[in-house]
Amino acid sequence: MTATAVVVAVLAAVGGALLVWLGTRRVVTTPAERAVHSALHTASLAAVPLRRGLTEESAQEAAPHLRALTGAVALGVADADATLLAWDGPHEDLTEVFADAARRAIAGERPVLVAGPAHAEHGARTLVAQPLLIENNGVAGALGVVTGGKPGPGLLGAVAEVARYACGQLELAELDASRARLDRAEVRALRAQISPHFIYNALNTIASFVRTDPDRARELILEFADFTRYSFRAAGEFTVLSEELRNIERYLALERARFGDALQVRLRIAPEVLGVVLPFLALQPLVENAVRHGIAGRAGGGTITLEATDAGTDCLIAVEDDGSGMDPELLRSGALDAVATGPAGSGESAHVGLANVDDRLRAAFGDDYGLVVETAPGAGTKVSLRVPKFRAGVRA
């Protein structure tokens, strides 16, 4: 057999095999599958703006995608006052008709059908105003869908389902907003728990240096000003570890001025974790507790150790003191913030803000990221936490 004949035979064999494979392979993408994929993709595009709540901007972004989901000729979105937020498509002469229908749909919490005036170019038209009902939260607004002729049950069902989907996204937006408000409230509560005794003692310490060491007094005043400015800042619910550590340095500078050599501090910080994002004021309460309840009431003082290490996808942080410790039963009973007599007999909260910090860590990163406290009477206290190096939606 010649070389040419061999090549022809090989090509024929390959071609035959290819035809067999094409004839027997499964059709991976059917028209129905493509339609489902397209609908899901369009729904996801509509969800992005709706998760920000119902505003003029979000309505205008979502309207084209909602219109595609319903298959309507035109679509309008109104708020809870029946004010038009967005209109996508032709038939803008029906916007006033939609506003009136939306008002009735919102008031009655039911869809309203209006036969629009015939149009020379488009013929008969019908407008469907579908209220956006959010469970346990009333009516958020209304969708207005324009169709040619009288809509059938299929279209009415589609409009109702799209409205239900939009309501689900708006409800999630309200939950996000509620969580943000709760986070802000928890930060305000934590700020309120910053010990007034610390502020009083810091100012007394500064006053004691005014005559004996004016330069030191000026330095401490600046540290105190920077500490309070950071602690009561208005920006964001999160910060980076480097900023939190800098504020702790200010706090400890003021406390060391009061305690002198009785307060020793050890810092072991891995440079690669300084940019890790964590809840604002997550560490300062841990250090304050170590000073107040671990060192202040102990004869001869003690040492506080603050560590931050790289642990793969997480950052491990620990605040430890070699002070008086506490009864672990208080922790097991969930009384992290219970009022108890401190070592100095102050009658203040045994551990200021620990439950607050624990709740905020879990809300931000999940239940695997709460505080871990190891303590026993006379054995000191160690409070540990893990923070993921990256978490979607969490940024300073």
N, C-alpha and C positions, 0 to 999 in steps of 0.2 A: 504494500500500500504506500502510495506517495505521501510526501509531507503535507501536500495540499489536501489530500483526501483525509488524512488524520485530523487536520485542523477543522475541516468541515464536519467530521464525525463528532469531534469534541463540542463544537458550537451547537450542533443539533441536540446533543445530549443535554447540554446546559439549558438550551431553550426549552426542551421538553420538560425538564425538571422545573423550570420557572413557571411554565404554564400549569403544571400540576399543582405547584404551591399556590399560585394565584387562584386556581379553581377551588382549592380546598381550605384556604385560610379563612378565619373568622372575620367578619366585618366588624372592626373595632368601634367605629363611630357611626351610629345610625342617625337619621334626621331627628328622631325623638330625643336621643342623647344630646345632640347639638342644641336642640331647643331648650332642654333642661339646663345645660351649661350656660347658654346665653341668658336665661332668666335669672339664674343664680348670680351671674356676674353683674347683671344690671341691678339686682337687689343689693349687692354689696356696694355698688357705687352710690346708690341712694342712701345707704346706711351711714356712710361717712359724715355727710353734713347733718343728718338728722340726729346723730349722737351728740351734736353740739347744742341741741334744743331747737325749738321752732322760732326762728327769727327771719327777717326779710332776706338776709344773706343765705342762710341755710336752705330756706324754701326755694330760692332761685336756683341754687345748686342742685337740689334734689328733684325739682319739678320735671326736667327732661327725662330722668330715669324712671320716675313714677308714671309718667305718661307712657313710656315704652312698656312698662309692666302691664298697664291696663289696656294698651292698644287703642287708646282714645285719640280722637282727632285733635283735641286740645285739652289742657288740664290747668286748673287753678288751685292755689293753696291760700287759705285764709286763716287768721289767728282766732283766738277764742272770742274776740269782739267782732268777728266777721269782717275784719279789715283785710283787704286783698294784699297778700305778701308776694305772690309770684303768679305769672301766667305764662304758659308755654304753648306755643302753637298759634294757629289763626283764630278767627272768631272773637277778636278782642271787643267787639260790640256787645258781647254777652257778659262782660265783667260786672256790670251793674246788676244784671239778672242773677249772676252767681252770688254777689254780695247779699242780695235779698234772700235767695234760697239758702245760703249758708247760715244766715241769721235764724231762719226757721228750723233748719236741721239741727243747729246747736241748741236752740231753745227746746225742741221736742226730743232731742237725742235719737233721731231717726233719719233715714235718708229722705230726700225731697226730690221729686222729678218735676222738671219744668219743660214744657214744649216751647222751644225758642221760636221766635218769629222766622218765617220762611225767608230764605236768602236767595236772590236771583241766581247767584253763582253756585251756591252749595245746596240749595233745596232745603227740605225739612231738617230741623236739628232738635236734639233733646239734651238738656243739661241735668246731670245727676249730682246733687250735693250730698256728700257722705260725711257725717260727723266723725271726728277723730276722738273716740272715747277711750280714755285711759282708766283702767280699773282703779277704784278707790281714789281717783284724782280728778274726776270730772271730765269735761270736754276741753281738749287742747286747741281745737280748730276744726277745719273742714276741708275736704277735697272736692273740687268741682270738675266733673268729667263731661266733655262734650262729645256726643255721638251723632252720626247721621241717621235720621229716622228714629224709630222707637227701639230702645235697647232691649235685648232679650235676657232671659234668666242667666245665661252664661256670663254676659258682660256685667250684669249687676252683681253676680257672685264674685267676679274678678275684682271689681271695684271695692267690694266689702273686704276681700282678703288683702288687697294692697293697703287699704286704710288700716286694717288690723296690724299688718306688718309695720307700717309707719308708726303706729301707736306704740308698738313694742320698742322701737328704736328711741322714741321720745321718752318712754318710761325709763329706759336705760340711761338716757341723758340726765333725767331727773335724779336717778340713783347716784350717778357720778357727781352731780352737783351737791347732793345731800352728803355724800362722803367727803367732798372737799370742804363743805361747811363744818362737818364734824371734825375733820382734821384741824381746821383753823380754830375751832372751839377748844380742842384738846391742847393745842399749842398755847392758847391764851390761858387755859387752866394751869398748864405747866409753868408758864411765866409767873402766874399768881402764887405758885408754890415756892418760887425762889425765896430762900429763907430771909425774912426781914431781919433776923439776928445776924446773918452774914453781912447785910448792908449796914446795919448799925455798928457791928464790930469793925468792918472795913473803914467806915468813916472815923470811928474812934482811933483806929490805928494810924490813919493818915494824920489826924489831929495831933497825935502824940509826937509825930516827926516834924511838925511845922516849925517848932523852935529848935529842937536838937539837931535836925538834919533836913533843912529846907529842900535840898536837891532831891533827896529820897522822897519827901512828901510830894513834890511835883511829879516825880515818876509814877508814884502810886495813884495820884489823882488821874493821870492820863490812862493808866491801866484800868482804873475803875470806870472812867468814862467810856473807854472802848468796850469793856465787858458789858455794861448796861446797853450801849448802842447796839451791839450784836444780839444780845438776849432779847431785846424788844424791837428788833427790826421788823419791817412790814413785808419783806420780800419772801415769797415761797415757803413751802412746807418741807423742803429738802435742802441739804447743804452738802459740801464735800468734806471728807475726813480732815483735810488739812485746815480748813476754816474752823471746824469744831475743836480741833486740837489747839489751834491758836487761842481760841476763847478760853479753853481750859488752862492754858499757860497764864492768861491774865488772872483768872480766878485763883490759881495756886500762888501767883506772885503776891496777891493780897493776903492770902492765908499764911504764907511763909513769913510775911512781914509781921504778922501777929504772933505766930507760934515760934518763930526763930528756928533753931536747930532741932526742935522737937518734932518738926514735920519734915520728913525726907521723901523725895520723889524720884522714882526711876521710870524712865521712858524707854521703851523698846519698840520702835516704829519702823516697819519695812518701807523704804521709799516708794516701792511700786504700788502701794495701796493708798497713797495720799489722795488720789483722785477719786476714790470710791464714794458713791453717793449714799447718804443715809438720812433718816429723818432729822429735821432741825431740832437741836437741843436733846439729842439722844444720849450723849455721853456726859454732859455737864452734871445732870442729876446723879449719875452713878459716882462721879468723883466727889460731889458735894456730900453724898451719903457716907462715903469712905472717910472723909475728913470729920464730919459731924459725929458720926456714930461709931467710927472705928478708931479714930486717933484722938479726938478732942477729950474724951473721957478717960483716956488711959494715961496713967502716971508714966512720965518719961517719953510720951509721944509714940511715934511709930513711922512706918514707911508705907507709902502708896506706890504700887507698880501699875503702870498703864502700858499694855502691849497691843500691837496691831500687826498681824502677820498674814502673809500670803498663803492661801490654802486652795490653790487651783482655781475653781470658778467662784470661790467665796473669799471674803476677808474675815479673819477671826480677830475679835477685839475682846480684851479682858481688863477689868479694873479690880485690883486686889489690894486689900490692906491686911496688916498683921495685928489688927486691933482686937476689940473685945468680942466681936462676933455677935450672934443672936440665936435664939431658939429656932431651929428649922421648922417646928410645928407652926409657927406664925406664917411661914411661907406655904406650908402644905394646906393650911386653912384658907389660903387665898387672901390673907390680910396684909398684902404688900404695903398698902397705904393706911393700915389701921393705926389709930392713935394709941401710942404706948409711951411709957416713961423711958426716955433715952438714958444713956449711961450717965449723963450729967444731971439727970433728974429734971430735964426741961419740960417734960410732958408733951413734947412735940411729936409729929408723925415719925414713926420708927424708920420708915424709909420713904423719903419724899419722892413722889413721881415715878416709882418703879412700875406700878401697874399701868400708868399712862404711857411710859416708854414701851412696855411690853405690848400693849394694845396697838400702838402705832407701828411698831415693827411688823407685827402679824398682819395688819391691814395693808401695809405696803408690799410685803414680800411673801406672805403666806404663813400658815401655822408652824412651819418648820423653822421659823426665824425669830422666835421669841427669846426672852431672857432666860438664862440658866444661872441660878444662885446656889453657891456652895458655902455653907456656914455652919458654925457650931459655937456655943458659948466658950469664950476664951481662945478660939481658934482662928479668929479673923473671918473675913468675908471675901469671896471672889464672885464677881458678876460677869458672865460671859455672854457674848452674842455673835451671831454670824450675819454678814451682810453680803448679798450677791454682788459680784463686780459689775454685772449688768442686769437690768430688769426693764423690759419694755414699758414705756409710759412713766418711768421714774427718772427724773433728772433734776439737777439743781438749778 
